[in-house]
Amino acid sequence: MKPRSFVLTAAVLLSLALAVTPAATASGSEFRILHNFTGGDDGGGPVLFAALAMDSKGNLYGAGGGGNKKNCEGYGCGVIFEMNRQAGGRWSEDVLYNFDNLKSPDSPLAVGALGNLYGCTGDYGPAFELTPGSRQ
């Protein structure tokens, strides 16, 4: 087999696999709400970057609007939250950090090997590290 025909064959097989896979996956999919944010102190304000990070234990981490309105207008400065899986497939949400210094979280979070969370604030603000011992 010539290299060009191998590439063409691989491309055709990949196309067929991709065409069949979504139908098989979609038929077994289930959509379930894990937590309804209140729009207040739990981080329920609008978030445009709503990506979640997952640690090695399956906990989910994210940033949201809302939280402390002491030094912020509207929805608050924002929060970093954690979602923990509970018995029976339920989830609980805990606010780990409440921004109150006019710098809002404005990026998806990354989880480091030691459980530290990393992200950036908006308005050309600094990158931050949130360590387990520093959580509010």
C-alpha positions as CSV (number, residue, x, y, z in Angstrom):
1,M,0.0,0.0,0.0
2,K,1.3,3.4,-0.9
3,P,1.6,6.1,1.8
4,R,-1.0,8.3,0.1
5,S,-3.6,5.5,-0.1
6,F,-2.9,4.7,3.6
7,V,-3.7,8.3,4.6
8,L,-6.8,8.3,2.4
9,T,-8.0,5.0,4.0
10,A,-7.3,6.3,7.5
11,A,-9.2,9.5,6.8
12,V,-12.2,7.5,5.5
13,L,-12.2,5.2,8.5
14,L,-11.9,8.1,10.9
15,S,-14.8,9.9,9.1
16,L,-17.0,6.8,9.4
17,A,-16.1,6.3,13.1
18,L,-17.0,9.9,13.8
19,A,-20.3,9.7,11.9
20,V,-21.4,6.6,13.9
21,T,-20.1,7.6,17.3
22,P,-22.4,10.6,18.1
23,A,-25.6,8.5,17.5
24,A,-24.4,5.7,19.8
25,T,-23.3,8.1,22.5
26,A,-26.3,10.4,22.3
27,S,-28.7,7.5,22.8
28,G,-27.1,6.6,26.1
29,S,-26.7,10.2,27.4
30,E,-28.5,11.6,30.4
31,F,-28.7,15.3,31.4
32,R,-28.9,16.0,35.1
33,I,-28.7,19.3,37.0
34,L,-26.1,19.1,39.8
35,H,-26.8,22.4,41.6
36,N,-29.1,25.3,41.1
37,F,-27.2,28.5,42.0
38,T,-29.3,31.1,43.9
39,G,-27.7,34.2,42.3
40,G,-26.4,35.3,45.7
41,D,-23.6,34.3,47.9
42,D,-23.1,30.9,46.3
43,G,-21.7,32.2,43.0
44,G,-24.9,32.3,41.0
45,G,-24.2,35.5,39.0
46,P,-23.7,35.3,35.2
47,V,-20.4,33.7,34.1
48,L,-19.2,33.7,30.5
49,F,-16.3,31.3,31.1
50,A,-18.3,28.6,32.8
51,A,-15.6,25.9,32.5
52,L,-15.2,23.6,35.5
53,A,-12.0,21.9,36.7
54,M,-11.9,18.4,38.2
55,D,-9.5,17.1,40.8
56,S,-8.3,13.5,41.1
57,K,-11.1,12.7,43.6
58,G,-13.8,13.9,41.1
59,N,-14.6,17.2,42.9
60,L,-15.5,20.0,40.6
61,Y,-14.2,23.6,40.9
62,G,-15.4,26.8,39.2
63,A,-15.6,30.5,39.4
64,G,-18.9,32.5,39.5
65,G,-20.3,35.9,40.0
66,G,-22.1,36.8,43.1
67,G,-20.7,36.7,46.6
68,N,-19.7,39.6,48.8
69,K,-21.1,42.9,47.7
70,K,-19.1,44.9,50.3
71,N,-16.7,46.5,47.8
72,C,-18.4,45.5,44.5
73,E,-21.5,46.5,42.5
74,G,-24.2,44.4,41.1
75,Y,-23.7,40.7,41.5
76,G,-20.7,41.0,43.8
77,C,-17.0,40.4,43.0
78,G,-17.3,36.7,42.5
79,V,-16.5,33.4,44.2
80,I,-14.5,30.2,43.8
81,F,-16.7,27.2,44.5
82,E,-16.3,23.5,44.9
83,M,-18.9,20.8,44.1
84,N,-18.6,17.5,46.1
85,R,-20.3,14.3,45.1
86,Q,-22.4,13.0,48.0
87,A,-24.1,9.6,48.7
88,G,-26.9,8.7,46.3
89,G,-25.4,10.7,43.4
90,R,-26.3,14.1,44.9
91,W,-23.8,17.1,44.9
92,S,-23.1,19.8,47.5
93,E,-21.7,23.2,46.7
94,D,-19.3,25.1,49.0
95,V,-17.8,28.6,48.4
96,L,-14.0,28.3,48.9
97,Y,-13.1,31.9,48.4
98,N,-15.2,35.1,48.2
99,F,-13.6,38.0,46.2
100,D,-14.1,41.3,47.9
101,N,-11.3,43.4,46.5
102,L,-12.8,44.6,43.2
103,K,-10.9,41.9,41.3
104,S,-13.3,39.3,39.9
105,P,-12.3,35.8,38.8
106,D,-12.2,35.9,35.0
107,S,-10.8,32.6,33.7
108,P,-11.4,28.8,33.9
109,L,-9.6,27.3,36.9
110,A,-6.7,24.8,36.8
111,V,-6.1,22.2,39.6
112,G,-2.5,21.6,40.6
113,A,-1.1,18.3,41.7
114,L,-1.2,19.3,45.4
115,G,-4.8,20.5,45.1
116,N,-4.1,24.2,44.6
117,L,-6.4,26.1,42.3
118,Y,-5.0,28.6,39.7
119,G,-6.8,31.3,37.7
120,C,-6.8,34.9,36.6
121,T,-8.8,38.0,37.5
122,G,-10.4,40.4,35.1
123,D,-9.3,43.8,33.9
124,Y,-5.8,42.7,33.3
125,G,-5.6,41.7,36.9
126,P,-3.2,39.2,38.5
127,A,-3.1,35.4,38.2
128,F,-3.9,33.8,41.6
129,E,-3.2,30.6,43.5
130,L,-5.7,29.4,46.1
131,T,-4.2,26.8,48.4
132,P,-6.3,24.5,50.6
133,G,-5.2,26.2,53.8
134,S,-6.1,29.7,52.6
135,R,-9.7,28.9,51.7
136,Q,-12.3,30.9,53.4
